[in-house]
Amino acid sequence: MLPRVIMHNMVSVDGRTVGFDADIGLYYELASCWEVDAHLTGADTLLLADDGATDADDADPPSAEPDVADGRPLLVVTDSRGRLRNLRALRAMPFWRGLVVLCSRSTPQPALERLSAAGIDTIVAGDGPVDLRAALEQLRDRYGVKTVLLDSGGTLNGAMLRAGLVHEVSVLVCPCLVGGATTGSIFRSADAVTPPIPLRLVQVEQVRSDTVWLRYEVAG
Ligand SMILES: NC(=O)c1ccc[n+]([C@@H]2O[C@H](COP(=O)([O-])OP(=O)(O)OC[C@H]3O[C@@H](n4cnc5c(N)ncnc54)[C@H](OP(=O)(O)O)[C@@H]3O)[C@@H](O)[C@H]2O)c1
């Protein structure tokens, strides 16, 4: 069985993922209600939060293999194009027990060598973009991952949704409107999917005076 994937996002009332002051503390406080084995995010989410790290930052001594007895989740990142440079900083963060980068057979060789030299685990799946289903299977088989928090923007969410890999959608609706013609939403896709992905409401909760938490199961 594939890992259960919970897509968790904080949005404006008009469904935008950026352009407002997200309450990150509340976002992760609520996310801790799931005992997940991995956090899955996209390279762009990390690049947009970049700390200015360079190639040299990845040249640290190799880290230990992720310790399965450590209760913290793994951080898993899609990066088939080898764009990430901030791996040392990520690995040093206390939130995760280890870092796994999802690559593909099109990932540039220098990027793979950089990851190997830094002792960072990789999963190679797919020929172009990461084959997300195959990557989830390897996360299950190699690391015992049963539950994943999808903590990303609309692009990776969109790829996961279109591949039918999301089981639950959790949305924190913040009291603001952002607008904009190109502002990110939680489900980016070149075209609308037809038919729409049906959802079944499982929880509605007012979590701050004006913030609402909605949880849905992906139906079918
Ligand atoms: N409000 C919220 O809850 C929330 C949460 C997280 C992030 N964000 C915001 O969202 C923004 C980033 O979102 P984003 O949508 O630009 O990027 P993203 O969600 O980080 O997605 C980009 C990643 O998706 C991968 N990808 C794209 N298409 C794919 C496919 N068909 N198959 C497999 N992988 C695929 C890309 O892989 P490659 O690298 O391999 O090409 C890339 O790593 C940031 O501003 C961040 O702050 C908001």
The ligand as a Gaussian input file, in Angstrom:
#p B3LYP/6-31G(d) Opt

LIG

0 1
 N        0.463000      28.699000       2.044000
 C        0.968000      27.483000       2.160000
 O        0.412000      26.624000       2.844000
 C        2.270000      27.154000       1.478000
 C        2.905000      25.947000       1.752000
 C        4.091000      25.663000       1.096000
 C        4.619000      26.574000       0.181000
 N        3.970000      27.742000      -0.042000
 C        4.487000      28.714000      -1.022000
 O        4.383000      28.156000      -2.314000
 C        5.398000      28.699000      -3.151000
 C        6.091000      27.582000      -3.900000
 O        5.141000      26.809000      -4.580000
 P        5.331000      26.382000      -6.095000
 O        4.016000      25.868000      -6.535000
 O        5.990000      27.461000      -6.877000
 O        6.407000      25.232000      -6.020000
 P        6.428000      23.804000      -5.257000
 O        5.114000      23.449000      -4.709000
 O        7.629000      23.819000      -4.385000
 O        6.601000      22.778000      -6.476000
 C        7.739000      22.738000      -7.260000
 C        8.251000      21.309000      -7.269000
 O        7.304000      20.484000      -7.929000
 C        7.992000      19.558000      -8.718000
 N        7.138000      19.154000      -9.837000
 C        6.467000      19.963000     -10.695000
 N        5.767000      19.221000     -11.584000
 C        6.015000      17.924000     -11.282000
 C        5.585000      16.699000     -11.836000
 N        4.752000      16.650000     -12.887000
 N        6.014000      15.564000     -11.280000
 C        6.857000      15.595000     -10.232000
 N        7.312000      16.733000      -9.635000
 C        6.891000      17.885000     -10.172000
 C        9.228000      20.317000      -9.200000
 O       10.175000      19.330000      -9.452000
 P       11.624000      19.607000     -10.103000
 O       12.341000      20.484000      -9.142000
 O       12.127000      18.213000     -10.171000
 O       11.380000      20.245000     -11.442000
 C        9.568000      21.184000      -8.006000
 O       10.510000      20.562000      -7.158000
 C        6.334000      29.463000      -2.237000
 O        6.091000      30.841000      -2.378000
 C        5.952000      29.007000      -0.848000
 O        6.179000      29.974000       0.130000
 C        2.810000      28.057000       0.566000

